[in-house]
């Protein structure tokens, strides 16, 4: 086994990668042999070695017992890796821009009351039209566009999209380019959707189809994490403008910045995706009929979709299975 020190000042190693290269590869073991020695399923070990999941204390203990590597060292390595991961999930400039947009939007509504009706009608037209029952297709398109944008910027790593429907939440995790200022403008705008070269159209009207799920919509990206809470947005607009509780106002025109770290502590799905994804969408489903339709859409999703992309993409569709 190499005695190479962990390099300070660089991105800290994930303990799974360390175990793979410095223990298993050095000893010339196959993954099946290593899993047998550790008395764990090979699939579980592979997820760790491929850095898809965090190292648990129980697994660290097994590694120490079988291979003699300090459990404390491995867990400290995981902690250090996680701390750097959290730092990478926040760009203060973009966070400030989200707050700035909120204030400007409220000012616009105060001076141009007709904009309220226009923006409300835009959201209603999305829900009344062809977008209402194609949430999965739209968010997969958004994820694919992020991958294409990343490829244009030189990201040639393994491209991956996972769609997971579990309990009452829809998750879509992907590699590729993180959320940018242009993306935020598109998300908070009524119609705008920046398209470049071979992109399908990231964060256009299709994103607003998630309103039909009747819950909060979180977008966690390596650059900034934001939350759309339609009910909170509508209440804020009504309160600011002194409108009656039944006055019709849009629900996706204001967002708030949230902490990926805080949310991941409470959500194991999010924590898992955070190990590898650039962006993770999490949408609450508070409409039973829409949940049934999402299952149906997942079952019928055209998996050949990725074949028409100019880059290789791995697409996984999970139906509530962990």
PyMOL commands that set and color helices and strands:
alter all, ss='L'
color gray80, all
select helices_A, chain A and resi 15-27+31-38+42-49+57-67+71-87+92-111+114-128+135-152+181-188+205-213+230-241+260-266+268-273+288-299+303-308
alter helices_A, ss='H'
color red, helices_A
select strands_A, chain A and resi 159-166+169-174+217-221+225-228+256-257+279-284+313-318
alter strands_A, ss='S'
color yellow, strands_A
deselect
rebuild
show_as cartoon
